[in-house]
């Protein structure tokens, strides 16, 4: 993606600065998610070794409530935060089920 508008004019400095910040935040989010999934991979391996279920609804409920509160404190829409966490949890459960089935 280039830093020009449709008319071919240069992007205003402030817009370029904000976009650069967004790019940096996006990179940080990807790295944080990768770290989170490394941890959940280990959780999945422990659960599989101990024949525990892939999902833990009580823990998930606590995590959703915790994330909603954090989102609210941070000025982020709690509904969005819950949807985001639900997406991540579903992916983690899928990974845990795959690990339990022997297909890391």
C-alpha positions in Angstrom: 0.0 0.0 0.0 1.5 3.4 -1.0 1.3 6.6 1.1 -0.6 8.6 -1.5 -4.2 9.6 -1.8 -6.4 8.8 -4.8 -5.6 12.1 -6.4 -1.9 11.3 -6.1 -1.2 13.9 -3.5 1.1 13.0 -0.6 -0.5 11.7 2.6 -0.6 14.4 5.3 2.2 13.9 7.8 -0.3 13.4 10.7 -2.1 10.7 8.8 1.2 9.0 7.9 2.2 9.2 11.6 -1.0 7.7 12.8 -0.9 4.9 10.2 2.7 4.1 11.3 1.5 3.9 14.9 -1.3 1.6 13.8 1.1 -0.6 11.9 3.3 -0.9 15.0 0.4 -1.8 17.2 -0.8 -4.4 14.7 2.7 -6.0 14.8 2.7 -6.0 18.6 -0.8 -7.6 18.6 0.4 -10.4 16.2 3.4 -11.0 18.5 1.3 -11.0 21.6 -1.2 -13.5 20.0 1.7 -15.7 19.0 2.9 -15.7 22.6 -0.6 -16.4 23.9 -0.9 -19.4 21.5 2.5 -20.8 22.6 1.1 -20.8 26.2 -2.2 -22.3 25.2 -0.3 -25.0 23.2 1.4 -26.0 26.4 -2.0 -26.0 28.2 -3.4 -28.2 25.5 -0.5 -30.7 25.9 -1.0 -30.8 29.7 -4.8 -31.3 29.3 -4.2 -34.1 26.8 -1.6 -35.8 29.0 -4.1 -35.7 31.9 -7.1 -36.6 29.8 -8.8 -33.3 30.7 -11.5 -31.8 28.4 -10.4 -29.3 25.7 -12.9 -26.7 26.9 -13.3 -25.3 30.4 -16.6 -23.3 30.4 -16.1 -22.0 34.0 -12.7 -20.6 33.2 -13.9 -19.2 29.9 -16.8 -17.4 31.7 -14.4 -15.9 34.2 -12.1 -14.8 31.4 -14.9 -13.2 29.4 -16.1 -11.3 32.5 -12.5 -10.2 33.3 -11.8 -9.0 29.7 -15.1 -7.2 29.6 -14.2 -5.3 32.7 -10.7 -4.5 31.4 -12.2 -3.3 28.1 -14.6 -1.1 29.9 -11.8 0.4 32.0 -9.8 1.0 28.9 -12.6 2.7 27.0 -13.0 -0.3 24.6 -16.4 -1.6 23.8 -16.9 -4.7 26.1 -19.1 -6.4 23.5 -16.3 -6.1 20.9 -13.8 -7.4 23.5 -16.0 -10.4 24.3 -16.4 -11.2 20.6 -12.6 -11.0 20.1 -12.0 -13.3 23.1 -14.7 -15.7 22.0 -13.0 -16.0 18.6 -9.6 -16.7 20.3 -11.1 -19.2 22.8 -12.8 -21.1 20.0 -9.5 -21.4 18.2 -7.7 -22.5 21.3 -10.3 -25.2 22.0 -9.9 -26.4 18.4 -6.1 -26.6 18.9 -6.7 -28.5 22.2 -9.0 -31.0 20.5 -6.5 -31.6 17.8 -3.7 -32.1 20.4 -5.9 -34.6 22.3 -6.6 -36.5 19.1 -2.8 -36.8 18.6 -2.5 -34.3 15.7 -0.7 -31.4 17.2 
